[in-house]
Amino acid sequence: MTDEKSYREAAIALNSEKQNEDIMERIIVHLGEMGTYQRWLVVLMLPFGAAMSFNYCIQIFIAATPQEYWCKVPELQALDVELRRNLSIPFTDDPPGWDRCQMFAANYTEVLATLTRPANDTPLIPCRHGWEFLFNDIPYSTIINEREWVCDRAAYAPFAQSVYFMGSLVGVVIFGFLGDAYGRLPAFIGANIIGFIGNIATLFTVGEWDFVLIRFIAGLANDACYVMIYIIVLEFIGSRHRTWVTNFTMGLSCAGAQVLTPVLALWLKNWRTLLIVTSCPSLLALAMPWIVPESVRWLASSGNVKRALKILKRFEKINQAEIPEDIIDEFILTSNKKLESDESLKAVLRSPKLRNCLLVLVLVGIIVSVGIDSIIRLSENIGSNLFVTFAASSFAELPALALVAVTLDRFGRRPVIVTTLALTSIFAFLCTFIARGVFQAFLAVTLRFFVNMALSVLTQLSPEVLPTPVRSSGNSLIHLTMFMGTVVSPYVVYSGTVWGPLPLVIIGVTSIVGTLLSLLLPETTGRPMPQTLADGERLVAENMLCGRAEHDDEDLPPLKKEKSRKIPRFE
């Protein structure tokens, strides 16, 4: 009798946990999985996806380096460009063309008088009076030519870009913590304001160190300015709509902004105006507290049930729907119950199932980020025009995201990410053995197509696996390590100086590793987003890395539905 009673108690506990798992999913079903309010929230995400992309890639265009420059000689400034360059600048064989950083050590008053080029054996000296620039490839003035960050100063711009990514590392930690401690909405607003301040302050920098500091500040926002609102909106959407929403918003806003950036640069032809225009979407965050709701899942997990119910009532009013009273009662009971357990990120790391799953997500995220950022940086070496190459490779994201939207729910998250990473490795190796030209550029665009698909799947999979209390900080941890990958990617590109095809070989090898690791990811297609750590453990229980669940709910006897205790709604 005692054994039977214990078994029955275990059945009740597991059945109760299963009900807790999908309480928010049942609420969403009654509100409408894609109702009027959800559709408006999806539209509101778009400016901030654009803000994130603008923030990420803007330095490429405000600090672009014209390819034709040489030492300035004041005595020869009255002559035309070609003549004064012929009279003062030596030729170089590596790379072939005019020397960019040295000039003849000659008496240029005599050179001007005779218009005779110094002998080729004339000693050479570094540029003494600055540089002259031609804007054939970059048709506008940039920070590089204005501050003459070339030759011995050429390291300033890439150093600032690296510091920007260091700011991103710090930012995901700060805003991830704020998102879990104080709410997704405050973290989202703060990130956008910090990003706006950092970008606008760039206009007022005058040297290298103030520029580096300001780019660090701008980098703080390079994730949370979009990811926080993405998490909020995704939690209010039914599982069968999450795939198309994720890829629609990323394609229209993130990829669209990347395609638009070189177009704006060529149209505005002023790096200051370009920076102002691309910073403006972040300001819209100031209006979001009156429009975008806080995460109900986060409010419930943090004990603020009264505010959560007010938000649900707003959804009922806008969507013209109604949540049954017994479900509201159950929501209140389960929300209060969750306060008794440890739902911190430390608890996730103590759980073998969730810890192993998080580790796989982190490793795959690093591999994907190294691949995509390296390909972006390599595009200038593959193509002949910065603006065309960048726009074409960015445009490859659009069909990639469309294909993910079509295939992800049909074939599942794990098969799609495994397939796309495998194809990434194949095309990386193919691109390695093709000579530079149109066909290699086509293979490179195809390569980015597949790695973008893998990134899109990972972006959707991460919040679907992580439980609500740690969804923000856990997602930030994954993004933190992904930004560590972007710090490594410049060195991947630099390895091409040792052997030209080496960067593509590295991408191919790491993508094979990512393919094998992706086999260990859990499948979340059609599954409710986990509300508690116990929900998350059950979700990954069938993962081959984490092992199988100790109990199977289907083996337990069914329980009779008990009548809900009447609990009044908060007004």
Rosetta blueprint (number, residue, H / E / L):
1 M L
2 T H
3 D H
4 E H
5 K H
6 S H
7 Y H
8 R H
9 E H
10 A H
11 A H
12 I H
13 A H
14 L H
15 N H
16 S H
17 E H
18 K H
19 Q H
20 N H
21 E H
22 D L
23 I H
24 M H
25 E H
26 R H
27 I H
28 I H
29 V H
30 H H
31 L H
32 G L
33 E L
34 M L
35 G L
36 T H
37 Y H
38 Q H
39 R H
40 W H
41 L H
42 V H
43 V H
44 L H
45 M H
46 L H
47 P H
48 F H
49 G H
50 A H
51 A H
52 M H
53 S H
54 F H
55 N H
56 Y H
57 C H
58 I H
59 Q H
60 I H
61 F H
62 I H
63 A L
64 A L
65 T L
66 P L
67 Q L
68 E E
69 Y E
70 W E
71 C E
72 K L
73 V L
74 P H
75 E H
76 L H
77 Q L
78 A L
79 L L
80 D L
81 V H
82 E H
83 L H
84 R H
85 R H
86 N H
87 L H
88 S H
89 I L
90 P L
91 F E
92 T E
93 D E
94 D L
95 P L
96 P E
97 G E
98 W E
99 D L
100 R L
101 C L
102 Q E
103 M E
104 F E
105 A L
106 A L
107 N L
108 Y H
109 T H
110 E H
111 V H
112 L H
113 A H
114 T H
115 L L
116 T L
117 R L
118 P L
119 A L
120 N L
121 D L
122 T L
123 P L
124 L E
125 I E
126 P E
127 C L
128 R L
129 H L
130 G L
131 W E
132 E E
133 F E
134 L E
135 F L
136 N L
137 D L
138 I L
139 P L
140 Y L
141 S L
142 T L
143 I H
144 I H
145 N H
146 E H
147 R H
148 E L
149 W L
150 V L
151 C H
152 D H
153 R H
154 A L
155 A L
156 Y H
157 A H
158 P H
159 F H
160 A H
161 Q H
162 S H
163 V H
164 Y H
165 F H
166 M H
167 G H
168 S H
169 L H
170 V H
171 G H
172 V H
173 V H
174 I H
175 F H
176 G H
177 F H
178 L H
179 G H
180 D H
181 A H
182 Y L
183 G L
184 R H
185 L H
186 P H
187 A H
188 F H
189 I H
190 G H
191 A H
192 N H
193 I H
194 I H
195 G H
196 F H
197 I H
198 G H
199 N H
200 I H
201 A H
202 T H
203 L H
204 F H
205 T L
206 V L
207 G L
208 E H
209 W H
210 D H
211 F H
212 V H
213 L H
214 I H
215 R H
216 F H
217 I H
218 A H
219 G H
220 L L
221 A L
222 N L
223 D L
224 A H
225 C H
226 Y H
227 V H
228 M H
229 I H
230 Y H
231 I H
232 I H
233 V H
234 L H
235 E H
236 F L
237 I L
238 G L
239 S H
240 R H
241 H H
242 R H
243 T H
244 W H
245 V H
246 T H
247 N H
248 F H
249 T H
250 M H
251 G H
252 L H
253 S H
254 C H
255 A H
256 G H
257 A H
258 Q H
259 V H
260 L H
261 T H
262 P H
263 V H
264 L H
265 A H
266 L H
267 W H
268 L H
269 K L
270 N L
271 W H
272 R H
273 T H
274 L H
275 L H
276 I H
277 V H
278 T H
279 S H
280 C H
281 P H
282 S H
283 L H
284 L H
285 A H
286 L H
287 A H
288 M H
289 P H
290 W H
291 I L
292 V L
293 P L
294 E L
295 S L
296 V H
297 R H
298 W H
299 L H
300 A H
301 S H
302 S L
303 G L
304 N L
305 V H
306 K H
307 R H
308 A H
309 L H
310 K H
311 I H
312 L H
313 K H
314 R H
315 F H
316 E H
317 K H
318 I H
319 N H
320 Q L
321 A L
322 E L
323 I L
324 P L
325 E H
326 D H
327 I H
328 I H
329 D H
330 E H
331 F H
332 I H
333 L H
334 T H
335 S H
336 N H
337 K H
338 K H
339 L H
340 E H
341 S L
342 D L
343 E L
344 S L
345 L H
346 K H
347 A H
348 V H
349 L H
350 R H
351 S L
352 P H
353 K H
354 L H
355 R H
356 N H
357 C H
358 L H
359 L H
360 V H
361 L H
362 V H
363 L H
364 V H
365 G H
366 I H
367 I H
368 V H
369 S H
370 V H
371 G H
372 I H
373 D H
374 S H
375 I H
376 I H
377 R H
378 L H
379 S H
380 E H
381 N H
382 I H
383 G L
384 S L
385 N L
386 L H
387 F H
388 V H
389 T H
390 F H
391 A H
392 A H
393 S H
394 S H
395 F H
396 A L
397 E H
398 L H
399 P H
400 A H
401 L H
402 A H
403 L H
404 V H
405 A H
406 V H
407 T H
408 L H
409 D H
410 R H
411 F H
412 G L
413 R H
414 R H
415 P H
416 V H
417 I H
418 V H
419 T H
420 T H
421 L H
422 A H
423 L H
424 T H
425 S H
426 I H
427 F H
428 A H
429 F H
430 L H
431 C H
432 T H
433 F L
434 I L
435 A L
436 R L
437 G L
438 V H
439 F H
440 Q H
441 A H
442 F H
443 L H
444 A H
445 V H
446 T H
447 L H
448 R H
449 F H
450 F H
451 V H
452 N H
453 M H
454 A H
455 L H
456 S H
457 V H
458 L H
459 T H
460 Q H
461 L H
462 S H
463 P H
464 E H
465 V H
466 L L
467 P L
468 T H
469 P H
470 V H
471 R H
472 S H
473 S H
474 G H
475 N H
476 S H
477 L H
478 I H
479 H H
480 L H
481 T H
482 M H
483 F H
484 M H
485 G H
486 T H
487 V H
488 V H
489 S H
490 P H
491 Y H
492 V H
493 V H
494 Y H
495 S H
496 G H
497 T H
498 V L
499 W L
500 G L
501 P L
502 L H
503 P H
504 L H
505 V H
506 I H
507 I H
508 G H
509 V H
510 T H
511 S H
512 I H
513 V H
514 G H
515 T H
516 L H
517 L H
518 S H
519 L L
520 L L
521 L L
522 P L
523 E L
524 T L
525 T L
526 G L
527 R L
528 P L
529 M L
530 P L
531 Q L
532 T L
533 L H
534 A H
535 D H
536 G H
537 E H
538 R H
539 L H
540 V L
541 A L
542 E L
543 N L
544 M L
545 L L
546 C L
547 G L
548 R L
549 A L
550 E L
551 H L
552 D L
553 D H
554 E H
555 D H
556 L L
557 P L
558 P L
559 L L
560 K L
561 K L
562 E L
563 K L
564 S L
565 R L
566 K L
567 I L
568 P L
569 R L
570 F L
571 E L
